[in-house]
Amino acid sequence: TPVTGRPLPGETLEAAIEREVIEEVGLRVRAGREVHRCPAEGAPFTLVWFEAELLDEDAPLVLQEEEVAEARWLTAAEVVRLEPIFAATRAFFEAMR
């Protein structure tokens, strides 16, 4: 799944994105525009999807092992072939193909 997380109290969604990406995969990004919202499957909250700009294209992935088992860059077509994948995630990337 894409990098995910929740905002801390008082934190904007954009700041949460930038923090979560650093924490989970060690990359610095700048949050961009919101591109999608959908209900979370089996949970009482809404998923909010944003574009993000990678600030250092040469930076290596540094995984937070207790959060992320594997990370790699994928196209939308590759994402929809992943298993398992949440239906909302598949639908979002299907629309991008």
Accessible surface in RSA format (square Angstrom, percent):
REM  Atomic radii and reference values for relative SASA: ProtOr
REM  Chains: A
REM  Algorithm: Lee & Richards
REM  Probe-radius: 1.40
REM  Slices: 20
REM RES _ NUM      All-atoms   Total-Side   Main-Chain    Non-polar    All polar
REM                ABS   REL    ABS   REL    ABS   REL    ABS   REL    ABS   REL
RES THR A   1   107.97  76.8  44.68  45.3  63.29 150.8  28.71  38.6  79.25 119.8
RES PRO A   2    50.23  36.6  34.20  31.2  16.03  58.3  47.24  39.0   3.00  18.6
RES VAL A   3    56.37  37.1  29.87  27.0  26.50  63.9  32.85  28.5  23.52  63.8
RES THR A   4    79.01  56.2  70.52  71.5   8.48  20.2  48.11  64.6  30.90  46.7
RES GLY A   5    50.36  62.1   0.00   N/A  50.36  62.1  17.22  47.3  33.14  74.2
RES ARG A   6   163.75  68.8 157.13  80.1   6.62  15.8  63.30  86.5 100.45  60.9
RES PRO A   7    60.58  44.1  42.87  39.1  17.71  64.4  42.87  35.4  17.71 110.1
RES LEU A   8    96.84  53.9  93.59  67.0   3.25   8.2  94.10  66.1   2.73   7.4
RES PRO A   9   138.38 100.9 103.55  94.4  34.84 126.6 116.39  96.1  21.99 136.7
RES GLY A  10    90.33 111.4   0.00   N/A  90.33 111.4  45.85 125.8  44.48  99.6
RES GLU A  11    41.24  23.7  19.42  14.7  21.83  52.0  17.98  34.8  23.26  19.0
RES THR A  12    81.46  57.9  72.53  73.5   8.92  21.3  75.08 100.8   6.37   9.6
RES LEU A  13    63.15  35.2  59.39  42.5   3.76   9.5  59.45  41.8   3.70  10.0
RES GLU A  14    75.56  43.4  75.55  57.2   0.00   0.0  32.03  62.0  43.53  35.5
RES ALA A  15    41.89  38.5  35.95  55.5   5.94  13.5  38.64  54.4   3.25   8.6
RES ALA A  16     6.31   5.8   6.26   9.7   0.05   0.1   6.31   8.9   0.00   0.0
RES ILE A  17    36.06  20.5  31.51  23.5   4.55  11.0  35.87  25.8   0.19   0.5
RES GLU A  18    55.80  32.0  55.74  42.2   0.06   0.1  12.03  23.3  43.78  35.7
RES ARG A  19    49.99  21.0  44.41  22.6   5.58  13.3  41.63  56.9   8.36   5.1
RES GLU A  20    22.60  13.0  22.60  17.1   0.00   0.0   5.45  10.5  17.15  14.0
RES VAL A  21    17.12  11.3  17.12  15.5   0.00   0.0  17.12  14.9   0.00   0.0
RES ILE A  22    85.78  48.8  80.12  59.7   5.66  13.6  80.12  57.7   5.66  15.4
RES GLU A  23    78.88  45.3  62.47  47.3  16.41  39.1  31.68  61.3  47.20  38.5
RES GLU A  24    14.09   8.1  14.09  10.7   0.00   0.0   1.71   3.3  12.38  10.1
RES VAL A  25    10.85   7.1  10.85   9.8   0.00   0.0  10.85   9.4   0.00   0.0
RES GLY A  26    28.92  35.7   0.00   N/A  28.92  35.7  10.34  28.4  18.58  41.6
RES LEU A  27     6.78   3.8   6.72   4.8   0.06   0.2   6.78   4.8   0.00   0.0
RES ARG A  28   141.01  59.2 138.86  70.8   2.15   5.1  49.15  67.2  91.86  55.7
RES VAL A  29    17.00  11.2  10.25   9.3   6.75  16.3  10.25   8.9   6.75  18.3
RES ARG A  30   127.80  53.7 126.44  64.5   1.36   3.2  47.85  65.4  79.95  48.5
RES ALA A  31    16.42  15.1   0.25   0.4  16.16  36.8   0.25   0.4  16.16  42.8
RES GLY A  32    33.43  41.2   0.00   N/A  33.43  41.2  27.29  74.9   6.14  13.7
RES ARG A  33   155.59  65.3 142.24  72.5  13.35  31.8  71.32  97.5  84.27  51.1
RES GLU A  34    68.27  39.2  49.42  37.4  18.85  44.9  21.10  40.8  47.18  38.5
RES VAL A  35    49.06  32.3  18.04  16.3  31.02  74.8  23.34  20.3  25.72  69.8
RES HIS A  36    62.91  34.4  54.63  38.0   8.28  21.2  40.23  41.5  22.69  26.4
RES ARG A  37   129.82  54.5 107.99  55.0  21.83  52.0  42.64  58.3  87.18  52.8
RES CYS A  38    16.92  12.8  12.73  14.2   4.19   9.9  16.92  42.9   0.00   0.0
RES PRO A  39   104.09  75.9  99.73  90.9   4.36  15.9 100.39  82.9   3.70  23.0
RES ALA A  40    13.37  12.3   5.15   7.9   8.23  18.7   5.22   7.4   8.15  21.6
RES GLU A  41    85.51  49.1  56.82  43.0  28.70  68.3  40.79  78.9  44.72  36.5
RES GLY A  42    92.81 114.5   0.00   N/A  92.81 114.5  45.97 126.2  46.84 104.9
RES ALA A  43    34.92  32.1  18.39  28.4  16.53  37.6  22.24  31.3  12.68  33.6
RES PRO A  44   139.17 101.4  98.69  90.0  40.48 147.1 114.52  94.5  24.65 153.2
RES PHE A  45    83.35  41.7  69.22  42.9  14.13  36.8  79.17  48.0   4.17  11.9
RES THR A  46    74.14  52.7  54.78  55.5  19.36  46.1  21.08  28.3  53.06  80.2
RES LEU A  47    49.80  27.7  47.83  34.2   1.97   4.9  49.80  35.0   0.00   0.0
RES VAL A  48    40.34  26.5  12.13  11.0  28.21  68.0  12.13  10.5  28.21  76.5
RES TRP A  49    33.41  13.4  28.11  13.6   5.30  12.5  32.56  17.4   0.85   1.4
RES PHE A  50    37.85  18.9   9.38   5.8  28.47  74.1   9.38   5.7  28.47  81.5
RES GLU A  51    83.84  48.1  77.04  58.3   6.80  16.2  34.63  67.0  49.20  40.2
RES ALA A  52    54.96  50.5  19.65  30.3  35.31  80.3  21.47  30.2  33.49  88.7
RES GLU A  53    94.61  54.3  87.28  66.0   7.33  17.4  41.83  80.9  52.77  43.1
RES LEU A  54    47.93  26.7  32.74  23.4  15.20  38.2  32.74  23.0  15.20  40.9
RES LEU A  55    60.14  33.5  25.99  18.6  34.14  85.8  28.01  19.7  32.13  86.5
RES ASP A  56    66.90  46.9  62.55  62.3   4.35  10.3  19.77  46.5  47.13  47.0
RES GLU A  57   151.56  87.0 122.06  92.3  29.50  70.2  36.10  69.8 115.45  94.3
RES ASP A  58   136.05  95.3 107.68 107.2  28.38  67.1  35.34  83.2 100.72 100.4
RES ALA A  59    32.29  29.7  14.97  23.1  17.32  39.4  18.14  25.5  14.15  37.5
RES PRO A  60    98.01  71.4  87.18  79.5  10.83  39.4  97.32  80.3   0.69   4.3
RES LEU A  61    67.19  37.4  41.94  30.0  25.25  63.5  41.94  29.5  25.25  68.0
RES VAL A  62    94.04  61.9  88.11  79.8   5.93  14.3  91.50  79.5   2.54   6.9
RES LEU A  63    57.02  31.8  37.50  26.8  19.53  49.1  37.79  26.5  19.24  51.8
RES GLN A  64    56.03  31.3  47.13  34.4   8.90  21.2  17.53  37.3  38.51  29.2
RES GLU A  65   151.71  87.1 129.62  98.1  22.10  52.6  44.03  85.2 107.68  87.9
RES GLU A  66   142.55  81.8 101.21  76.6  41.34  98.4  65.32 126.3  77.23  63.1
RES GLU A  67   109.49  62.9  73.99  56.0  35.50  84.5   9.76  18.9  99.73  81.4
RES VAL A  68    22.05  14.5  16.91  15.3   5.14  12.4  19.89  17.3   2.16   5.9
RES ALA A  69   107.78  99.1  66.04 101.9  41.74  94.9  74.01 104.2  33.76  89.4
RES GLU A  70   116.74  67.0  94.59  71.6  22.16  52.8  36.25  70.1  80.49  65.7
RES ALA A  71    32.16  29.6   9.77  15.1  22.39  50.9  16.11  22.7  16.05  42.5
RES ARG A  72   124.88  52.4  98.86  50.4  26.02  61.9  52.66  72.0  72.22  43.8
RES TRP A  73   183.38  73.6 162.61  78.7  20.77  48.8 142.53  76.0  40.85  66.3
RES LEU A  74    62.13  34.6  27.03  19.3  35.10  88.2  30.89  21.7  31.24  84.1
RES THR A  75    82.01  58.3  74.59  75.6   7.42  17.7  79.25 106.5   2.76   4.2
RES ALA A  76    21.84  20.1  12.87  19.9   8.97  20.4  12.95  18.2   8.89  23.5
RES ALA A  77    37.31  34.3  36.05  55.6   1.26   2.9  36.05  50.8   1.26   3.3
RES GLU A  78    66.40  38.1  63.43  48.0   2.96   7.1  13.94  27.0  52.45  42.8
RES VAL A  79    14.19   9.3  14.19  12.8   0.00   0.0  14.19  12.3   0.00   0.0
RES VAL A  80     9.42   6.2   4.33   3.9   5.09  12.3   4.33   3.8   5.09  13.8
RES ARG A  81   160.13  67.2 134.46  68.5  25.66  61.1  71.22  97.3  88.91  53.9
RES LEU A  82    52.15  29.0  49.59  35.5   2.56   6.4  52.15  36.6   0.00   0.0
RES GLU A  83   134.77  77.4 101.58  76.8  33.20  79.0  55.63 107.6  79.14  64.6
RES PRO A  84   131.62  95.9 114.86 104.7  16.77  61.0 116.19  95.9  15.43  95.9
RES ILE A  85    26.30  15.0   2.78   2.1  23.51  56.7   6.78   4.9  19.52  53.0
RES PHE A  86   113.76  56.9 109.82  68.0   3.94  10.3 112.39  68.1   1.37   3.9
RES ALA A  87    68.70  63.2  58.52  90.3  10.18  23.2  63.19  89.0   5.51  14.6
RES ALA A  88    18.45  17.0   9.58  14.8   8.87  20.2  17.07  24.0   1.37   3.6
RES THR A  89     5.53   3.9   5.53   5.6   0.00   0.0   0.27   0.4   5.26   7.9
RES ARG A  90    64.42  27.0  64.42  32.8   0.00   0.0  35.65  48.7  28.78  17.4
RES ALA A  91    62.26  57.2  50.57  78.0  11.69  26.6  56.74  79.9   5.52  14.6
RES PHE A  92    24.05  12.0  20.78  12.9   3.27   8.5  23.75  14.4   0.30   0.8
RES PHE A  93    33.02  16.5  33.02  20.5   0.00   0.0  33.02  20.0   0.00   0.0
RES GLU A  94    77.91  44.7  66.21  50.1  11.70  27.9  28.31  54.8  49.59  40.5
RES ALA A  95    90.07  82.8  49.44  76.3  40.62  92.4  62.19  87.6  27.88  73.8
RES MET A  96   116.38  60.3  82.02  54.3  34.36  81.8  88.48  75.2  27.90  37.0
RES ARG A  97   150.56  63.2  86.70  44.2  63.86 152.1  49.35  67.5 101.20  61.3
END  Absolute sums over single chains surface
CHAIN  1 A     6932.0       5230.0       1702.0       3981.9       2950.0
END  Absolute sums over all chains
TOTAL          6932.0       5230.0       1702.0       3981.9       2950.0
